[in-house]
Amino acid sequence: MEESNLKGVVKRIMYDRNYGFVNVEGEEKEVFFHRSGVKEDFNDLKEGDEVEFDVEETDRGSQAANLVKV
């Protein structure tokens, strides 16, 4: 199931490993994101940034895509 135009907040980001997690607004879940799913400069993202994104299902589970700061 793919979802689009979700909002959330960057919870954790591991620059050295090129990924992080975002909390989905209004839900008690977090979604993984990889550097390749960030539409802007990955290194400009910070924990606590508000973002918009889509969720795609991959062979490893749900993953945020098209992630941009709001």
N, C-alpha and C positions, 0 to 999 in steps of 0.2 A: 504494500500500500504506500503510495507516494503522497506527500502533503506539500503544499506550497504556501508561500507568504506567511510563514510562522515568525513570531518574535520571541526573543529570549535574551539572556545575558551570558556572556562568556564566564564560565565558572573556573576553569583551569586551562592553562596553555603551557605546553612544553616546547619551547622554541628549538631546543637541541634535537628533539625527536619529530618535529614537524607536524604535531597534532595537538588537539585540545578537546574540551568538552563544553557544551553550551546547555544551560538550563532552559527548558521550554516554558514560556510564559503561561501561567495558569495551570500548569501540570507539574506533577512531582516526578518528572523524569529528566534525564540529561541525554544529550545526543553527541556522539563522537563527531569530530570534523578533522579532516586532513588539510594540510597546506594547499593541496590542489583544488579543494572546494571553496577556497577563499577568493573572492573576485578582486579584492584590493591587495595591498602589500601585507602579507602574513605577519611580518615583524611589527606592523603598526597596531595590531590587535593587542589589547590589554585585558587582564581579568577585570570584570565589572563593566566592560563595554556592552551597550545595548546593540543588538544585531537583528537582522532579518535574514531568513534562510528558507530553503526547501529541504525536505527530507526524502532521501532516496533509499530504497532497499537494495543492499548488496549481498554478496554471498557471505559476508561477515556480519550482517545485521544492518540496522538503520544507520545512516550517515548524513550529516548536514552537507548541503551543496549550495552553491551560489550565495555564500555567506557575505554580507556587507554590513558595515557599521551604519547605525541610524543617526 
